[in-house]
Amino acid sequence: MENGPAGVARSFAHAGAVADAILYEGYLLYPYRRSSGKNRVRWQFGVIMPPTWADAHGLHDTSVAGSAEAPWQQTECLLSASEDATVTCRVRFLQTQRKSVEELLPDGAYHPADCLNAGERLEVGFDEAVPREFDFRIPLRDLRAGVQKFDLRAPGGEETTPIKDDEGRVLGRAVRRRWPLTAVVTVSATPPTTPCEPPRRADLLRVRIANTDTATAADATRDEALCRSLLACHVLLGTGDGSFLSLLDPPEWAAAAARECVNVHTFPVLAGAPGDRHAVLSSPILLYDHPRVAPESPGDLHDATEIDEILSLRTLTLTDAEKREARGTDPRAAAILDRTESLTPEAFARLHGTIRTPLPEGDGAGVEVAGVPVAKGSRVRLRPRTRGTDPQDRFLDGRTALVEAVLTDVDDGTHLAVTVEDDPAADLNQWYGRFRYFAPDEVEPLPAAGADGAPR
């Protein structure tokens, strides 16, 4: 792997598709129309609110969950490098851009309108967003010497564009307005309280991003506060002169130091190609090390990252009137419609992704765990691995589950498809066939439940 600035650029480029998916996750939900109830409450992840507004609304949560609104977020990770190394910190977020529609009157004046009939589009007002990106390159020796502070400013602005019908006649205009954003980014590197096993060394690298807006009143509406908020905020960290350590699967010599890392409303994972440790992506959505967008995915759908096929098929079922509104709601909605309408049968077939095949049914079907046969209908206690596993699975440690199927993948690996027994949506997940998957060594067999629900 290439070192230096070129190595960081390569790692960041590899992480770019996933970072963009984070940036626009939940941006616009199916059926991609303003009139849809789902699209009236916007921005769910990585929202850094104005501090006065956040204080007035009691937004003091400090969990890792990135779906919580807060006035700041914090990333902590481990970096093993010499003091001659340089750290690149790239902060990315969306800035709200409010689009309103104005009708052209016969006297040449413009008047606010709810919508304009523009032929193939029903142009409507909607909150769009503009991507912002800021890079800071800091010598590690400076970070070890003390906290480095950087002011971040995204200017406001206003632009107008004409709205024309299919014959080119001007019907009105779209006015797009942005409000200025201000924030402060602080970066530091300190030794962990628990030293790494000699002779190895790692720094605890901390990045804190705080909204510094003072223009938003405490009694402002949420929509007003969002105009001065950082949306879907996340961080890329890179170095070409050292390596980052995984917090999900740290080396033994740094395991204690990894447990010290405190991440608030974001979580860092290794972001380059497998084996590359030059970059970290700290995301408000929990990821695994070296995440990537499935190669079968034809493009952003914003609504979710795991159901491209269903969303694409559902998009094709929209009526002509719904498509007109979607096209006039947001340019990204129009792009989704164009892409799904041009998908070939072969492209749809690829959206099935990896095929998992159930083991043959009959006597002996299943897998043996700790000397106990486990098959469909077996009860198990979940014990997900503490290292090298999906971070979301850790929250299920100790919960009991029902095995719905024993599956093999294309690499002949065995997986248990389960539903969590105390999950309120268990019946619905069974009906949909949406399960959680664990390896046989991540479960403990349990006695079957009797008619009264008690173990037999």
Secondary structure, DSSP 8 states (H G I E B T S, - for coil): ---HHHHHHHHHHHHHHHHHHHHHTTSS-TT--TTSGGGSS---SS-B--HHHHHHTT----SS-TTS-BSEEEEEEEEEE-TT-EEEEEEEEEEEEEEEEEEE-TTS-EEEESEEEETTEEEE-EEEEEEEEEEEEEEHHHHHHS-EEEEEEE--EEEEEEEE-TTS-EEEEEEEEE--EEEEEEEEEE--SS--STT---EEEEEEEEE---SS-TT--HHHHHTTSBEEEEEEEE-SSEEEE-SSS--GGGHHHHHH---BS-EEEE-SSTT--SEEEEESS---SS----TT--S--SS-SS-HHHHHHHHHT--HHHHHHHHHH-HHHHHHHHHHHT--HHHHHHTT-S--EE---STT-SEEETTEEE-TT-EEEE---SSSS-GGGGGGTT-EEEEEEEEE-TT--EEEEEEETT-TTHHHHHHHT--EEE-GGGEEEE--B-TTSSB-
